[in-house]
């Protein structure tokens, strides 16, 4: 079913899929995990982040977070 969209702003796109229009199946071909501190992954055209001292401690016990072997 076609759709009419309003204004679209794409500030940055490093990799991935940008889909406009109809699609039956879209499946990821890559999966990554990023661990950031407070305000480190904010996205947008204008960002103002004020953070005090922070620390990010990570204990990841998962062997596989998102398997993508069957997404071909």
N, C-alpha and C positions, 0 to 999 in steps of 0.2 A: 504494500500500500504506500504510494508516494506521500511525502510530507513536505510542507513548506516550512523552512527554518528561518529564523531571524538572523541578525548579525552574528558573526562568528569571529573570535580573535584567537589565534594560535601564536603564543609568544615564542615557544621553543619546542621542537620535536626532534629528539635525537635518533630514535628508532621506534619501530612499532607499526601499527596499522591505523590509518585514518580512514574511516568508512563513512561515506555519504550515500544515502539511498538504501535500497532494499538489500538484504543479506539473509541467506538461509542459515548458514553456520559460519561463525568466526571463532577460531580456536588459537590459543597462544602457541608460538613456536619457541619461546624463550621465557625462562622464569628466573628472577633474581631476588635476592634479599638484601636490603640495605638497612643498617642500624645507625640512626642519627640521634643527636642530642636535641635539646629543646630549640625549636624554631629552625632547625637546619634544613628541612626539606620543604619549606614554604615555596609555593610557586605563584607567579602572577606577574603582571606588568610592573607594578610598583610595590615593593615590600619594605616595611619598616618593622624590624623585630628587636625588642629590647628584652634580653634575658640576663639574669644574674648568673653566678657560677652554677654549672650543672655537671652532672656526671652520668654516663650511660654504662651500666654494667650488664653484660649479656651472658647468659648461660643457655645455650641452644642445644637441647638434647634430641631434637628430631633428626633422624637420618635423612629423610626426604620430606620436604615441605610441600612441593607441588610437582608431582610427576607429570611429565609432558610426553612420554614415550608413545602414547596412543593417539596423540593429536596430529595425525598426518593427513 
